[in-house]
């Protein structure tokens, strides 16, 4: 039987096992029933609650990360938080049933969907007031800006509405799949991905031609989709299956399924640490799953408030 030399053995004992560095920064999650936003300090584990509106659905950071905009679906408003103090500094009434906010890259405009009056509003982010209201499809859910156009997913239809930003006019509608919810885009603005909840697929739109490029079959109930910082993959949450699936954006197919648990209701999604970590909210049990994207495995589960849907990470 071979023996390990004593000197080598001492070296092996002296080197501690490497471990992943601890998470830092803050995690914001909405809470559909609590009238509060959860603010979790990832280093200390301390959880704070910030009062916002009823049935708060989504949390979205401004480009400079100085503000967090929270859509309050049943309060018909958006609460604006100062991220330095985590206090609400303003509230904007946007329309009936606001769902999601998205910003123009320069941060001067915000786009808010109102699902109960079938509209998109353009908000002057500095003046904090609605400047334009545009009729879109049935039950709009998510707005995203690319190539001087605003794309709006329509939860009550099978379309994405295309708006010319310069004229604030609807240019047309792209058929993608039933129940369009969350959307994401590639860094070059060339493709937009849409989670089609009732068709169990992620649709890919070519923004140069404004046409459907591909459809990727998913597990039941896709809700949110986001393109990874490396631009090679996207991840989609499937609340009907309690899974997260990894999509190859070259092959347009699912290459990995991460199981979070039946009944978990995987919903919101956000990257941290340059894409190394993925946070996924679980509406069914008031938690957030922490996923290591190097291994595509769950490495931790964080407790937040009840029925978390939206999530935003602040380094």
Secondary structure as UniProt FT lines:
FT   HELIX           6..14
FT   STRAND          26..29
FT   TURN            32..34
FT   STRAND          36..41
FT   TURN            42..44
FT   STRAND          47..51
FT   TURN            54..55
FT   STRAND          56..61
FT   TURN            63..64
FT   STRAND          67..72
FT   TURN            73..76
FT   STRAND          77..82
FT   TURN            83..86
FT   STRAND          87..93
FT   STRAND          98..103
FT   TURN            105..106
FT   STRAND          109..114
FT   TURN            115..118
FT   STRAND          119..124
FT   TURN            125..128
FT   STRAND          129..135
FT   TURN            138..139
FT   STRAND          140..146
FT   TURN            147..148
FT   STRAND          149..154
FT   TURN            155..156
FT   STRAND          159..164
FT   TURN            165..168
FT   STRAND          169..175
FT   STRAND          180..185
FT   TURN            187..188
FT   STRAND          191..196
FT   TURN            197..200
FT   STRAND          201..206
FT   TURN            207..210
FT   STRAND          211..217
FT   STRAND          222..227
FT   TURN            229..230
FT   STRAND          233..238
FT   TURN            239..242
FT   STRAND          243..248
FT   TURN            249..252
FT   STRAND          253..259
FT   TURN            262..263
FT   STRAND          266..272
FT   HELIX           273..275
FT   STRAND          277..282
FT   TURN            283..286
FT   STRAND          287..292
FT   TURN            293..296
FT   STRAND          297..303
FT   TURN            306..307
FT   STRAND          311..314
//
